[in-house]
């Protein structure tokens, strides 16, 4: 039997799964398992018409991920009653405040647009294989050259290019490469258009220039078929400056017409809608967006960039209170600071709430609003179900958004869908092939899974694109530590970076301090602490240790009890304030417990560690919870509870974990209290690679 993907199908388990999926639906529903839907998503015609519903509990307590397929003629667009009931129960339990009520109200009003799935049993063309063929309707908009006499207008030129790209990206019938991947091809230098197109996997390239003089602007654009260097279209626009947004829309529509892409009335309206009427606000937004594109989980300057961006965006929305994209970017910045624990405070979450509420008030039916809501539900509330519902809508309305798949990938990780996580990052890379953060996301997921060969492969791909990237070079060298307890590669990388550029010390400070701990090098530890410049020491992407605590760690390693106690007391004062403001912050509480363990406050330390475990169990956050389990094991070890430490560590080793690796257990002085204990040594041996056990 051949299915709609043209592949052979079998009965048995497939029929059993089909029955379970059908049990989730009501009359008229065409429900698919997520696995089947992912097969269909390989075909461009299906992607807009598959609507993810989330998980549904079926027979024997089994949970299945369900996707709804419907059209104007077939299927049922309503959310099945069984899933509605589950969502209501979830919402009631969590009691989200104003933001949730507002956003859910919008969600209830906005049902996904229907499409033509009568092709379901007729469309059998196989998907384009990567590397074999490039979609004819695919395009990259390269940075426009700034021809203005004032070089400060470079941001204006960037904004023009970005808005044209954004407009084209709204067209479902066109593959458009995201800005992060194209911004690296600087303007004003000779470009090999054919090679750039090959690197980005597109058939067509847009280039252009912008010249701003007084109250007038001249925008030139050209469309090139990069496969044969044929110029398909070119135009010059010499207009009053206030017309710049109309020019951007006209260019996008002209390109769409030239490539003969299908442009729906909704897409046409979205392209014609200007982002703002205030050019100064647009310039502020463009500067801020550039800063936010430079942040990542592993970026040493991410917090500074985000805070600068927030300041610029606040100025932008002060000038234009109806500037949707500025509020979306503002929400993103606040969300990122919160979820990455760089500013995990009620005040930061309130700022994110306010930004998203404003987005929903301005354009609740926009794809940008749904994407902002998805990011916010996930980042500030760990509300995965509602985040996925919003993502499903955003994906249909923003067909070329790599961020949709990036958010899906990080949610997968938090929910323990470990196989799906790197798969979604790969999907994001199809749209954003030179986004280095996606490779890092992928490597983090593989590190948690202890799949070090795949972790190394992901980072090697990034280094092929950016061989001198400091963060990626360090991450690749760390693979040898996690996998083989081999510090030599990281030692060489840090030495090379500092020899070539001593000012790069802050960019390597965290890895440098880790290396000093691994090698028990007191001199290097002191130098790394100076390079940290008062910033936190990242134990993991989830666990931030304040600078005073890092000082205490080094003093403890030296055996200087007086200095260690002084530093830990200072660290405790800072951490206690964090926990006082948010007593249910599990990650902050486990750090307080570790500090108390260092101070010999055994009862407090164990109580705080246990409370952290209760607040964030593994079924609530499969990414962060193992870090808490790991830290609690350290607390137990430091307080002399060796039995409990080994028990907790053995339990933690059963789960994917960023922190629990062979190299860390073998090398870090944190675990010295357990050294020689046969139970601890068995855990270490269970994580060792075969080569290391010989």
N, C-alpha and C positions, 0 to 999 in steps of 0.2 A: 504494500500500500504506500502511495506517495503522498506526502502532505503538501501544504501550501508553500513551503520553502523549497520544494523539489527534492527533498530528502526522503529516504526510506523511513517508515515509522513502524513501531511494534506495539503489540497490545500488552496485557498484563499490568505491569507497574504503571504504565502510561494511563490505562483506563482507570486504575485505582486513583491516581492523582486527578484525572479529569473529573471523577465523581466527587472528590473532595472539593475541588474548585467550584463545581456546579452547586454544591450545597450552600455556598456563600451567597448565591444570587437570588433574585426574585424573577417574576415573569418577564420574559423578553430579554434578559441579560445575556450577553455573549462574554463570558469571563474566561480569561486565560491565566495559566500559571506564569510567574515572572520569567521562568526559564524559556517557555514557549514565546513569550512576548519579546524576549531578547533576541531570539532567532529571527523574528519578523522585523525587529528594529534594524537589522542589517540592510533592509531594503528601504531606500529613501521614501517610497510611496507610503509606507506604513507608519513611519515615525510620528507624524502629527496626530494619528488616530488611535494611539494606544494610551490609555489613561490609567496611571497607577493609582490603586486604591489603598495600598498598605497591606498589613497582615490581617488574616481572618483565622479564628480558631475553629477547627473542624473536629471530626470524629477522633476520639481517644486523646484529646488535648493537643493534637498536632496543629501547628501554625503554618499557614501557607501564604506566600505573597501573591496578591491577586491584581490583575490588570483588566480593565474594562474596555472592550472594543465596541464602538457604536458609530452609527452614521445618521443622517437625516431619515433614512429609509429602514435601517435595520438596527437591532440592539435597543438598549435602554440606557439613556444617559444618567439616570438617577443613581445616587449612591445606594447600594443594597441595604435593606433594613438591618441586616445582621451587622454590617460594618458601622451603620449609623449608631446603633445601640452601643457598640464597643467604644465609639468615639465619644459619645455622650458620657459614658461611664468614666472614661479617661479624663475628660475635661472636668467632671464633677470632683474626681479625686484630687486633681492638681489645683483646682480653684485659681486659674489664672485671672489676673486683674483686668484693668481697662483695655489693655492692648488686645488681649485674647477676645474679649466680647466684640470689640470693634472689628477685628480681623475676621472672626468667624462669621460675623454678619455679612461682611463683604463676600466671603467664600460661599455662603449660602446663596447669594444673589447671582454668582458668576458660575455658570455651568459651562464646561468646555464646548467649543464650537464643534458641530458634527462634520463628517467628511464622507467620502465615497468608499465604503468598504465592501460594496457589491463586487469589487475586484478581488475579494478575498480568495476565491477559488479559481481565479483566472490568471493572476499575476505570478509568473514563475521565472522571471529574469533573475539570474544570480547577482549578488552584490558585487560591486567593484572590488577586486582584491588589491590590498595595499601594495604599491610598488609595481603593479601590472598596468594600471590605467588610471588616468587622472580625469575626474569629472569635467566634462566640457563646461558646465555651468559652475565654475569655481573661480574665485578671485581673491587677490590680496591687494589692499590699498596701502602703498608704501608712504612713509613720511613725506610731506610736501616740503619743498625748499622755500626757505624764507628769503625773499628778495628785497625786503624792506631795508631801508638805510639803518633804522634802529634795530639792533640785534635783539633788543628786549621783546620784539614782536615775534620771536621764535615760538613762544607759547601760543600765540594767535594762529600761526601756521599749523602747529600741532593740533590745535582745536578744530580747525577747518578739516584737516585730514581725518581726525577721529570722528567727527560728526558724519562725514560722508561714509566712513566705514560702518558706523553705527546704523545709519539709514539702510545701507545695503544688507546688513546683518539681520534686518527684520523680515527679509524675504525668504520664505521657506524653500523656494525652488532654486536657491542659490547657496552654494557653500562659500562662506566668507571667513577668512583667517582672522583670529582675534588680535587685538592691538598689541598685546605683550609680545607676540611673535613677530610682528612687522616693525615695531618701533626700533628694533635693533639695526635695521637697514637705513643708516643715516642718509639724510639728503645732502646735496652739495658735493657728492663724490661720485666717481664713475661706478655704475652698477652693471652687473651682468644679469640682465633681466631673466634670461633663460635659466641660469643657475639658481637664482633666487626662487623662481617658480618651482624648480625641481625640489629645492630644499623644503618648500612650504607645501608641496603637493597640490598645486593649482595650475589651471590652464591660462589664466589671464592676470595681468598686472595693471594697476592704476598708478600713475605717477602724476605729479603736478607741482605747482608753485603758487605762492601767495605773496602779493606785494601790497602793503598797506601804506598809503600816503595821505595824511590829513584825514579828510572825511570820505575818502574813496578807497576802494579795494579792487585789486585785479587778481582774479583766480584763473589759473590755467590748469587744464587736466587732459590727460590722454589715456586711452585704453589700448593695451597691447596684448595680442595673442602671443604669449611667450613661447609657444611650441614652434612658431615659424617667424617670429619677430614682425608680424604684420600689425600695423597700426589700424585698429578698428574704428577708433573715434578720437577726436580732439576738439577742444573748444576753449575759447577765452571769454571771460566774463569781466567786464569793466563797469562797475556799478557803484552807487553810494554805499558807504560802509554799512548802513542799516539793512542793506539787502543781502548781507552775507549768508544768512540762514536760508533764504530763498535760493541762493546760488547752490548751496550744499544739497538742497532737496532736488534741484533741477539736474545736477550732475548725477546724483544717485538714480533718478528716473531715466536719464539718458543712457546710462550704462545698462540698466535693467532692460531697456528697450533694445539696445544693441545686441545684448546676449540672448534676447528672446525668452526671458524668464517670465513665468506666470506671476502676475502682480495682482493680488486680491484687492478689493476695495478697502478692506481694513488695513492692509499693508501700505497702500497708497496714502491713506489718511495719516497713518503713523509717520510716514516719511515726510509728509508736508507739514506736520506739526513742529514748529520751532521749539527748541529746548528752553529758550528764554528770550526776552526782548532786550535784555540788558547785557551789552557787550562786555562791560567791566566784570559783571558777575560771571559771565562765561569764561573770561580769562582766569579768574580766581578758581573756578571749578576745574579748568584744564590743568592748572598748576597742581591743584590738590589731587586730582586723579593720577597724575604722573607719580606723585609721592606714594599713593596707596598701592600702586602697581609694583612698588619696590619692597613690599613687606612680605614676610613669610614666617613660618614657625621657627626657622633656623636663622633668620636674619638678625645680625647683631644691632642694627640700627632701626629695626622695625618700629619700636615704640616712638622714637624721636620723629620718624617720618609720619606716623599716624597723628601725633599731636600737632605737628605743623599743618598737616592736611586739614585737621578739624578746625584749626584757626582760620584757614583760608575759606573753608566751606561755610563757616559761620558768617564770615563777611559776605560771601556770595548770597546766602539766603536772606541776609539783612537787606541787601539791595533788591532782591527779587524773592519775596516770600512764597511765590508759586513755582519755584525752580525745582521741578520734580527730581531731575538727575542729581542735583546737588544734595537733596535730602536723602536720596538712595545711597550716595557715596558717604554721607555723614553717618547714616545708620550702619553701613558696612564697617566704617572705622571704629565706631563704638563697640559694635559686636565683636570685632576682631580683638580689641583690647581685653574684652571680657572673657571670651572663650579661651584665649591663650594665657589667661591668668596674669597678664601684664598689668591689668587694673580690674581685678575681679571684685568690684564693689557695688553696693546698691545704687550709689550715685551714678556710676557708669552705665548700669543697666537702665536706670531711669532716663538717661540721655538717649540711649538706643530706643527705648520705648517711644519717647517723644518724636524722634525722627521718623520712625516707622508709622506712627499714627498720622503724622503729617503727610507722608507718602500716600497712605490709604485715603486720606481726605481729598487729596489733589486729583489722583487718577486711580481709583480702586480697581478699574478694569484693565490696567496696563500690565504687560509682562514684567516690567521693572518693579511694580508694586508687589506682584506675587513672588518674585525672586527675593526682594528685600524681606518680605514676610517669612519666607522659607529660611533664609539665613538667620533671621532673628529668633524664630521658634527654636531652631537648633542651638544657636550660640548662647542665648540667654536663659533658655528654659529646658534644654535637652528634651524638647517635645518633638520627637522624631516623626510621629504619625502625621501631625499637622504640617510639619516641615515638608514631608514627602508629598502631601496633597498639594501644597503650594508649588512645589517644584514641578509636579506633573503639569500644572497649568502654565507655569513659566516656560517650560520646555516647548510647549506648543506655540506660545506667543513670541518666544525668543529662540528661534530654531538654530541660531549660530552662537549660542552662549556656552562657552566652555565652563563658565562658573556653575551652571546647572549641574554638570557632571562632577565637577570638583566638590560641590557641596554634597552631592549624593555619595561620593566616595568617602568623605569624612564621616558622614552619618553611618554608612555601612560599617566603618571601623568602630564607632561608638556602640552600635547595636550588635557587634560580634559577627557581622556578615563578612568575614575575612576574605572569602574568595571573591566577593563582589567588589570590594574596595579597590584593589588595583585595576580591575576591569573598568570601573568607571573613570579612573584617572587616565587609562589608555584612551577611552572615548573622548575625554577632554583634550587629549593630545592630538587627536585627529583634527580638531578645530584650532588648537593652539599649540602647534608642534614644537615651538621653541620656548615654552613657558617652563623655566627651570624649576619652579616651585612644584609643578606636577610630578617631576621626577623625584623630588625629595619626599613628597607625600607618598609616592609609591614605595620608596625605599624604607620609609618609616613603617608602613604596613608589613613589608617583608621582614623587617627587623623584629617586629612583634611576633611574627610567625616563625622566627628563627630560620628563615629561608635565605641564608646568606649569599648563596650563589645568585639568586634573583635580585637581592638587594644590591649586590655589586654590579650586576648587569644594568640595573636601572640607573645607577650613578655613573657607570661607564658611558651610557648613552648621553647623559647630560654633559660629561666631560668631552665627548666628541664634538659637541656643539660649542661648549665654553671651556676650553682646556685650562684657562687660567682663573677660573672662578674659585675664589678663596673658600667659600662655604662648602662647595661640592668637593673640592680637593680634600678638605678635612673629613667630610662625611665618608668619602671613599676609603680613606686611610683607617677610619674607625671600624670598618668591616673586619679588618684583621684582628682588632682587639676583641670585638664581640665574639667572633668566630673561633679565633685561635689563641687569644690572650697574647697577641704579638703587638708590642708597642712601637716597634721600629718604623713602620711606614708613617705613623702619625708624627713621630719624632722628626723624621726627615722632612715631612711636609711643612711642619711649623718652622723648622730651622730655615727652610728655603724661602718661605713667605717673609719671615722677618729679615733675612739677609737681603732680599730684593727690595723690601719696603718696610723699614722699622715702624713707620706710622700706621701699619696695618695691625699693630698689636691688639687694639680693641676688638678687631674682627676675629682674632684667634684666641682671645682670652679664656673663653669657656673651655675650649678643647685643651688649651695649654694647662689650665688648672687641673682638669681631669688627668692629663698626662702626668703632671707632677705627682698627683695622688697615686696613680698606677705605679710610677717608678720610685715613689717615696723620695722625691728630689726636693729638699726644702728650699734651696736657692731658686729653682724654677717656680716653685709654688709662690714665693714672695713676689717674683717678677710678674707672675700671672695675676696675682691679687691687685697689683698696681695697675695692670692693663685693664682689669675689670672696672676701674674708675668708680667704685662705689656701687656699681650695678649688681643685680642679683646673679647668683650662680645657678644655672639651669641643670638640675639633676636629670630632668627629662623634659619633654615638651609640656608636661602637666605639672611638674614640681619645681617651684622657684624657691631657692634658699637665699635669704638676704645676705648682704656682704659681710655683716658681722658674724653670721653663722659660718661663712666660708673661712673667716679668720680663725674662728674657734676650731674648725676641722683641722687646719694646718697646725695650730698649737697643740691640739690633741695628738696629732701624728708625731710631733716632735717629742711628746712626753712632757710638755710644759703645762702642768695642771692649772697654775695660777692664771696664765694668759688665756688658756682655754675657757676657764670659768668666767673671766671678765668679758670675753667676747660673747660667750653664750648668754650671759646676762643682758648684754646690749641687744643681742638678737631677739631674746625673749620679749623685751619691752616692745620692740617693733611688731613682732608676730602676734603678741597678745592683743594689741590694738586692732589688728586685722580681724581676729576671731571675735573680739568684743562687738565689732560693728556687724558682723555676719556670723553668728554662732553656729549656723548649719553649713558652713563652707568646709566641706570634708577635706579638700586638699590643703587648705590653710591649717586645719586642725591637726592633721597628721604631721605637718612640719613643726607645729608647736609641741607635739608629743616628742618628736625627735630632739628638739632643743632641750626639753625637760629631761629627756634621757641623758643628754650630755651633761646636764647640771646635777644628775643624781636624784632628781625628783621622780622616783620610780612610780609611785601610785598615780601621780598626775599624768605621767607619760603613758602608762598603760591604759588609763581611762580615756585619754584623748585619742590614742590610736584606735581603741575599740569603737569609740563613738564615730570616728571617721569611717571605719569599715561599715558601720550600720547606715550611715548617711548616704554612702555611694557604693552600693553592692554591684557586683559584676553584671547582673542583668539590667542594671540602670545605665552603666557606662563601661563597656568592655574594654575601652582604651585606657581610661584613667584609673579604674578600680584596681587593676593589677599593680599599678604604681603604689597605691595606698597599702595593698597587701605587702608589697616589698618593703616599704618604709616601716610598717608595723613590725615586720620581722627584724629590721634593724633596731627598732626600739626595744624589742624583747632581748636581742643579743646584748645591747648596751646596758640593759638593766639586770643582766645576769639570769634572765629567764631562758636558758638554753633550750630546754625541752619545748617550750612554746615557740621559740624562734625557729627551730628546725621543723616543727609541725606546720607553722604558717608558711615557711619557705617551701616545703614540700607541696603544700596545697597550691601556692602561687605558681609553682613550676608546671602545673597541669594546664595553665591557660596561656594564650599568647600574651606576651609582655615585652614592653620596650626595655625595661630595666633588668629583667632577670635573664642574664646571658652568662655563658661560660667565662668570658673574659672578665666581667665585672666581679663575679663571685670569687674568682681566683686571685685577682690582683688588688682590688680596692681594700684599703685598710679598715673600711667600715666593718668588714667581716672578721677582723682579727680575733674578736672574742670567741668565735666559733671554730677557729683554726684547729685542726687536729681531731675535732669531734667526728666520729665515724659517720654519723647521720648527715652532717653537713658535707663531708667529703663525698658521700654517695650522691647527694644532690648535684654537687659540682661535676662529678663524673658523668652523671646522666645527661648533662648539657654539653659535654665535651665532644668535639668532632672526633671521628675515628683516628685521624692522624695524631691527635693530641693525647690519646689514651695509650698509644704504643709505648 
